[in-house]
Amino acid sequence: MAIVLGANQYGKAEVRVVHVSRDGGTHEITDLNVSVTLSGDLAATHLTGDNSGVLTTDTQKNTVFALAKEHGVGQIEDFALLLARHFVASQDAITFARVTVEQYPWERLGGHSFARSGREVRTATASHDGRDWWVRSGLHDLVVLNSAGSEFWGFPRDRYTTLAETTDRILATAVNASWRHAAVAGPGHGGTDWGKSYAGARDLMLEAFADTHSYSLQQMLFAMGRRVLEGRPEIAEIRLSLPNRHHFDVDMSAFGLANDGEVFYAADRPYGLIEGTVTRDDAPPPGKAW
């Protein structure tokens, strides 16, 4: 029996970098968390300890800082692509790079004053193999709630089922979504307006959440995904992960009070987790990056 090395990768995770663009008295702040993953001809370092092909993770960290200085950041998809292409082009042993970026939102208080926003975190992942590149955009922790317009009934029951059916409940979730762009895109390639695409996809998900009468969170997931694909032709597929943030009526009968759907206990765990992918039937294949 032979023992062999399987698929492997390495990189630098969660490089925190804050870029300030200074234009007179008005500044722009971009707050990022960048993770790099590299793979290629790295068998020697695993099998013999030969590190001649290993770009140190400390160098990867420094590269993130240096390219932020030399090129700025701009849209996070562009920055992720810049880094991924750099690592493959500059290292003979590296044949594939994936860069994931999280962007933390800040609200402007003045020309150079900001407050950390409570909005969702924007995300982007770019992958490059020396020839092709792929981009996935997204967000996580977009917290939404419908105080009406949600039902849940007609589910199977067995001897362990205690959940009551309802035709009026609170539906709340923290949307985690990522979407794959239909065409290879990037700087200088007639690519996507990343900011416009992101804002459009986000708005369409919120619109679907607000105007869909829901009979299940699964139904809501599909409605949100379909709305994005119908409204954004540059997006080939969208993956959604929706934790059900349960809100339970508080029984106030012991206090002599009737709770008419006004006071709830918000439970953070355990929670239902609904996940799925909505795609176009003619979408191009995702490529080896996914």
C-alpha positions in Angstrom: 0.0 0.0 0.0 1.4 3.4 -1.0 0.8 6.5 1.0 0.7 9.6 -1.1 0.1 13.4 -0.6 -3.4 14.5 -1.6 -4.7 18.0 -2.4 -3.1 20.7 -0.4 -3.0 24.4 0.0 -1.7 27.1 2.3 -1.9 30.8 2.8 -2.3 33.8 5.1 -5.6 34.2 6.8 -7.3 37.4 7.9 -4.9 40.1 7.1 -6.5 43.3 8.5 -5.7 46.3 6.4 -7.3 49.7 6.5 -6.7 52.0 3.5 -7.3 55.8 3.7 -7.6 57.7 0.5 -6.8 61.3 1.2 -8.3 64.0 -1.1 -7.9 67.3 0.7 -10.2 67.5 3.6 -12.4 64.6 2.4 -11.1 61.1 3.0 -12.4 57.7 2.0 -11.8 54.7 4.4 -11.7 51.1 3.2 -11.6 48.5 6.0 -10.7 45.0 4.9 -10.0 41.5 6.1 -8.0 39.6 3.4 -7.3 35.9 3.2 -5.0 34.3 0.7 -4.9 30.6 -0.4 -2.2 29.3 -2.7 -1.6 25.9 -4.3 0.7 24.3 -6.9 3.9 22.4 -6.9 4.3 22.1 -3.1 4.9 18.4 -2.7 8.6 18.8 -1.7 7.9 20.9 1.4 5.4 18.3 2.7 7.5 15.3 1.9 11.1 16.4 2.6 10.9 19.8 4.2 12.3 21.6 1.1 10.9 25.1 1.3 12.3 26.4 -2.0 8.8 26.7 -3.5 7.1 28.2 -0.5 6.2 31.9 -0.5 6.1 32.6 3.2 2.8 33.6 4.6 4.5 36.6 6.1 5.4 37.7 2.6 1.8 37.2 1.5 0.7 39.5 4.4 3.3 42.1 3.3 2.1 41.9 -0.3 -1.4 42.7 0.7 -0.2 45.9 2.4 2.2 46.8 -0.4 -0.3 46.4 -3.2 -2.9 48.4 -1.2 -0.3 51.2 -1.1 0.8 50.9 -4.7 -2.5 50.5 -6.4 -5.1 51.5 -3.9 -8.0 49.3 -3.1 -11.1 50.4 -5.1 -13.7 47.8 -5.4 -12.9 44.7 -3.4 -13.4 42.4 -6.4 -10.7 44.3 -8.3 -8.3 44.2 -5.3 -8.8 40.4 -4.9 -8.1 39.8 -8.6 -5.0 42.0 -8.4 -3.6 39.9 -5.5 -4.6 36.5 -7.1 -2.9 37.4 -10.4 0.2 38.7 -8.6 0.8 35.6 -6.6 0.5 33.2 -9.6 2.6 35.5 -11.9 5.4 36.1 -9.4 5.9 32.5 -8.1 7.0 29.6 -10.3 5.7 27.0 -7.9 2.2 28.6 -7.5 -0.3 27.7 -10.1 -3.6 28.7 -8.4 -4.5 31.5 -6.0 -7.7 32.3 -4.3 -8.2 35.6 -2.4 -11.2 36.3 -0.2 -11.9 39.8 1.0 -14.4 41.0 3.6 -15.2 44.8 3.7 -16.4 46.3 6.9 -18.8 49.3 6.5 -18.2 52.8 7.9 -20.5 55.8 7.9 -19.2 59.3 7.3 -19.6 61.8 10.0 -17.5 64.5 8.4 -14.6 65.0 6.0 -12.3 62.8 8.0 -14.6 61.4 10.7 -16.3 58.0 10.6 -18.5 55.7 12.7 -18.5 51.9 12.3 -21.8 50.9 10.6 -24.1 48.1 11.7 -24.7 47.1 8.2 -23.8 43.8 6.6 -20.3 42.8 5.6 -19.6 42.9 1.9 -17.5 40.0 0.5 -15.6 39.0 -2.6 -13.5 36.0 -3.7 -11.3 36.0 -6.8 -9.4 32.9 -8.1 -6.8 32.7 -10.8 -4.9 29.8 -12.4 -2.5 31.7 -14.7 -5.0 31.8 -17.5 -8.6 32.2 -16.3 -10.1 34.0 -13.3 -13.4 33.8 -11.5 -15.2 36.2 -9.2 -17.8 35.6 -6.6 -19.3 38.5 -4.7 -21.5 38.5 -1.7 -22.4 39.6 1.8 -23.1 38.2 5.2 -25.1 39.1 8.3 -27.7 41.2 6.5 -30.3 41.1 9.2 -33.9 41.3 8.1 -37.3 40.8 9.7 -40.9 40.6 8.7 -43.4 41.2 11.6 -46.3 39.8 9.5 -46.8 38.1 6.2 -45.3 34.8 7.2 -46.9 31.4 7.8 -45.7 27.9 8.5 -48.1 24.9 8.5 -48.8 21.7 6.7 -45.6 20.0 7.8 -45.5 16.3 8.8 -45.9 15.4 12.5 -44.6 12.5 14.5 -44.4 11.7 18.2 -41.5 14.1 18.7 -43.2 17.1 17.0 -44.3 19.8 19.4 -44.2 22.9 17.1 -47.6 24.4 16.5 -48.8 25.4 13.1 -49.1 29.2 12.5 -50.6 31.5 10.0 -49.0 34.6 11.5 -45.4 34.6 12.7 -42.3 36.8 12.8 -39.9 35.8 10.0 -36.3 36.9 10.7 -32.9 35.9 9.3 -29.4 37.1 8.8 -28.8 36.7 5.0 -25.6 35.2 4.0 -25.3 35.2 0.2 -22.7 34.8 -2.5 -23.2 35.1 -6.3 -21.1 33.9 -9.2 -20.6 36.3 -12.1 -21.6 34.8 -15.5 -18.6 36.0 -17.5 -14.9 36.1 -16.8 -14.4 39.7 -15.7 -11.7 41.9 -14.4 -9.8 45.1 -14.7 -9.1 46.0 -18.3 -11.4 43.2 -19.6 -14.6 45.1 -20.1 -15.7 43.6 -16.8 -18.4 44.3 -14.3 -19.2 47.5 -12.4 -18.8 45.7 -9.1 -20.2 48.4 -6.9 -23.4 48.8 -9.0 -23.8 45.0 -9.3 -23.4 44.6 -5.5 -25.9 47.3 -4.7 -28.4 46.0 -7.2 -28.2 42.4 -6.0 -28.6 43.6 -2.4 -31.6 45.8 -3.2 -33.3 42.9 -5.1 -32.9 40.5 -2.2 -34.4 43.1 0.2 -37.3 43.8 -2.2 -38.1 40.1 -2.5 -38.0 39.7 1.3 -40.3 42.6 1.8 -43.0 41.8 -0.8 -43.1 37.9 -0.6 -45.8 36.4 1.5 -43.9 33.5 2.9 -45.1 30.0 3.8 -41.6 28.8 4.6 -38.1 30.2 4.7 -37.2 27.8 1.9 -39.8 29.6 -0.3 -38.3 32.9 0.7 -34.8 31.7 -0.2 -35.9 30.9 -3.8 -37.9 34.1 -4.1 -34.8 36.1 -3.2 -32.5 34.2 -5.5 -34.9 34.3 -8.4 -35.3 38.1 -8.0 -31.6 38.6 -8.2 -31.2 36.5 -11.3 -34.1 38.2 -13.0 -32.8 41.6 -12.3 -29.0 41.2 -12.7 -28.1 39.5 -16.0 -24.4 39.5 -15.1 -25.0 37.0 -12.3 -25.1 33.3 -13.1 -26.1 31.8 -9.8 -26.6 32.8 -6.2 -26.0 30.7 -3.0 -28.0 31.7 0.1 -27.7 30.6 3.7 -30.5 31.7 5.9 -30.5 31.0 9.6 -34.0 31.1 11.1 -33.9 33.7 13.9 -36.7 32.3 15.9 -39.1 34.7 17.8 -41.4 33.0 20.3 -44.4 34.5 21.9 -43.9 35.1 25.7 -46.6 33.4 27.8 -47.8 36.2 30.1 -50.8 34.3 31.5 -49.1 34.0 34.8 -49.1 37.8 35.1 -52.7 38.1 34.1 -51.8 39.6 30.8 -52.7 38.6 27.3 -49.9 38.7 24.7 -51.5 39.6 21.4 -48.4 39.1 19.3 -46.6 42.1 20.8 -43.9 40.6 23.0 -41.4 37.9 21.8 -38.4 36.1 23.1 -35.7 36.1 20.5 -33.8 32.8 20.7 -30.3 32.7 19.3 -29.8 28.9 19.4 -30.6 26.3 18.4 -31.8 27.6 15.0 -33.0 26.2 11.7 -30.5 26.7 8.9 -31.9 26.9 5.3 -29.4 26.8 2.5 -29.7 26.5 -1.3 -28.5 27.6 -4.7 -30.6 29.3 -7.4 -29.1 29.2 -10.9 -29.9 29.9 -14.5 -30.5 26.8 -16.5 -28.2 28.2 -19.2 -25.5 29.4 -16.8 -21.9 28.7 -17.8 -20.1 26.1 -15.7 -18.4 27.5 -12.6 -14.9 26.4 -13.5 -12.5 24.7 -11.2 -12.4 27.6 -8.8 -15.7 26.5 -7.2 
